C-alpha cells in the first residue's frame, strides 16, 4: 500500500499564532517541532496499517527558504520519504506513479471561517474566496482535487474542529477526521496536549487506511470552472493575458478548462 501524506502547519495542536508558522520568527522553531511530530504520528499509523511506501509532502508556505520546507528532516520517522517542492501543488510524481490513499495532516479552514484557527485560502493577503464549479473550497479542497485528478482518495483529515467539519462536508461521511483543537476565534483555541493529539492522529491514520474505499476520489467536475475572488483589484493584475482566464469584475477571475488540473495550472502555476 502506497500512502501520500500531505501536511500543512496551521492545524497542529499547540499552534494558534502566525509567529509559530512564519519562518524566521522565534516561535517558528517550536512550531516546526510540533508539526514534525504530528506528521510522524500519521507515518506510524500508516505503517501499522500496512503501508509499504509513505511519502510526505510539506505544503506550508512559511516564507523565504522555509516555504514547503518547514518539517525537520532529522526528526522524521525513517519509514517515510519527504518532498521539498518549489511551488505549491507542483509535485505530482507519487500520484502519477500510482498511489492508494492520501492522508492530510494539520490542515486549516478556508478564509472567512469564524471558528477557523489561522484560517485563509492560499494567500491570506490576496485571495478572499475560491470556488470549484460553484462550490466554495479551501486548501483541503485544493489538495483533495489534486489527489483526485489521479484517482487517489483522501481518507483522513486532521486539524481544528472547523477544518474537520469543512472536510467532511466536501468529502463525505466516510472520511476519518481527527480534531486536535477547537477554535473560538482566528487566533484562539482550546488544544489537545500535543502527546494526546499524536496518539489520536496515529490511530486515525491506521483506522482510515483500513478501508480504502470509504471515500471516493474528489472530482470537482468536468468541464471545470475555478473562480477566485481577490481582496483588491490590484491583485488581479498578474492574471491578465493568461490563457483560459476571464474577469467577472475588477477582482474576480475565472479559469475554465476541460479538466480541473488544467484549469488549476492556468490560475495558479
N, C-alpha and C positions, 0 to 999 in steps of 0.2 A: 504494500500500500504506500503510495507516494502522497505526501501531505505538504501543502503550502501554508505557511504561517505568515499572514500579513499583519503588521503591527503599526500602531500609532502610539503617541505618548500621553495625550491629554486624558485618556481613560484609565490611567493607572491609579490604584489605591494609594492615597497619600499625596496626590498631585491636585492642586486647585488654583495655582497661581502661574501667570505667564513666565515669571522668573525661573520656575522649575523646568520649563520646557524650551528655554531660549539659550542657545549656545553662547558661552562666554560669561553668563551670569553665575554668581557663586552658588546659588541653589540648584543650578542645572546639573552639577555633578551628583548631587543627591538624587535628583530625578532620574538620571541615567541608570543608577544602581537599582532603583525601584523598578524601572522599566525593564531592564535586562532580566531581573528575577521573575517577572510575570511571563516574559517570553519563555524562560526556562521551564516554568510550570506547565505551559502548553506543550513544550517539547517532551517533557516527562509523560504527560498524559497521552500524547500521540504515540510515543514509544511503547507505552503499556498496552495501547490498543492494537499494536502490531505493525506500526509504520516501519517500513524498510528504508525510506528516504524522506528526510524532512529538510525543507529549505525555508529559511526565514527572510522576509523582505521588510526592511525598515522603511516606513512611509512617512516619517515625521520630518517636516522641514524646520529645523532648529535655527537656521540662519548660517551664513558663511560656510565653512568647510564641514560643519556638523550636520548640514542638511542631508537627510537619508543616511546618516552615519552616527546616530545617537546611541545605539546599543554599545555595550562594552565587550569587544570581541573576546578578550581573555577570560571573561566571566561566563561566556556562553556554554551551555551544555554541549559536550563534544559530539553528541549524536546528531547534531544539526549542522548544516552549512548555511551561510548567510550571504545576502546580496547587498552591495553598495551601488546604488544607481545614481545617475546624474540628474535625470528628470523624473518626477513622479509619474507612475504608470508606464515608465519606459521599458522595464524588464518584463518580458513575456515568455522567455525561453522555457521555463519549467512548465508553464501551461501548454505551450506548443508541443513539448515532448510527451505530454500525457500525464495528467495529474488526477488523483482520485477525489480529493477534497481540499477545501480551504478552511482555515481557522483564522478568525480575526480577533486580535488581542489589543486591548486598551484603546478602543475606538471612542470617538466623541460624537455628540449630537450635531445636527445641522444648524446653520445660522438661524438665529431668532428663537431658539427653543428656550423657554423661560426657566426651566429647571436643568438646562444642559450645561454642565461644567466646562468652561473654556470653549463653548460651542462656536463653530464657524463652519464655513464651507469653502474649501480650497484656499482662498485668501481672505482673511478676516477684514482686510482693509479695502478690498476691491470687489469681491463677489457678495451680492446680497442674497440671491437665491438661485437655485438650479433645478431644472425640470427635464425629465426624460419622457418624451411623448405625453406631456401634461402632468406627470406625476412628480411632485417635489421630492427631491432626494438630497442626502448629504454625502459625506465621504464613504460611509458604509455602502451606500447605493452605487457609488462610482466603482469601488473595489469589487463589489459583487458583480457588476456588469462586466468589468474586466475579466473576472474569472468565468462568468457565464458565456463570454464570447468564444471561449474554448471548451464549453460544456462542463465546467467544473462547478460543483455546488458548494455553497458556503454552509457549513454545519454548526459553527459556533461563533458567537459574538460576545465579547466581554467589554465592560465599561460601566458607565453610570446608569442609573435607572432610565433616564431619558433615552440614552443610546440603545439600550436593550429593547425598549418599547418601540422605538423607531425601526429597528432592525426586524423585529417580529412582524410589525405591520407590513413591511415591504416583502419579507421573505417567507412568512407563513408560520403557523403554529408548530411545525416540525423542527424549527430552529432551536438549538440549545443556546441559552443565554446565561451569563454569569454577571450579576450586578455586584460591583466591588465598592460602590459608593452611591449615595443619594444626594443629588444637588438641591439646594434651596436658594439658588442664585447662580450667576455665571462664575463667581469666584468663591463660592462657599459650598461645603458638602459635609455630610456625615460619612466617614470612611470605615471600611473594614480594616483591621490591623493588617499590614502587608503580609504577614505569615498566613493569616486566615484567608486572605484573598488568593494567595498562591495555591493553597490546598483546594479551594473551590474551583480555580481555573484548571488545575491538573485533573480533577475529577470531571469537570465539564468537558474537557477535551477528550478524555477517554470515553466517556459516555456518548458524546456526539459522534465519534467515529465508529461506534457500534452498529450504526445503521446509515450506510452511505446513501440510501435512497430517501432519507427523511425530508430532505429539502430539494426541490428541483433547481437546476441552474437558473440564475436570474437573467432573463432576456427582456430588455426594455421594449422591444418591438421592432419590426422591420416593415416598411422603411422607418428610419429613426430621425427624430427631431429633438435636438438639445437646445434648451433655452436658458440663457444666462442673464440674470438681471444684475447689473453692476451698481455700485454705490453712487458713482458720479459719472457724468458724461465724458470727462477726460480719460477715464479708464477704458473707454470704448475705442480709443484711437488705434491701439495695436491690432485690432480685429479688422480694420478697414482694408479692403482689397485682398482679403484672404478668400481662396476658392471655397465655395459652399456656404459662405457666411452671408446672412441677411440682417438688416437692422429693423426692429419693430418700432423703436423710437430712439432717442438720444442715448439711452443707457441700457437697452435690451437687445442682445444679439441672439441670433438663431443659426444653428448649424444643422444642415439637412444632408442625409446620405441614405443609401440603401440599407446600411447596417450601422449598428451602434459604434463599433470600433472606428470606422471611417469618419463618422460624424464627430467622435471624440477627438481624434487626431487633428481634425480641422480646427476645433475650437481651443484645444489645449496644447498639444505637442508642436 
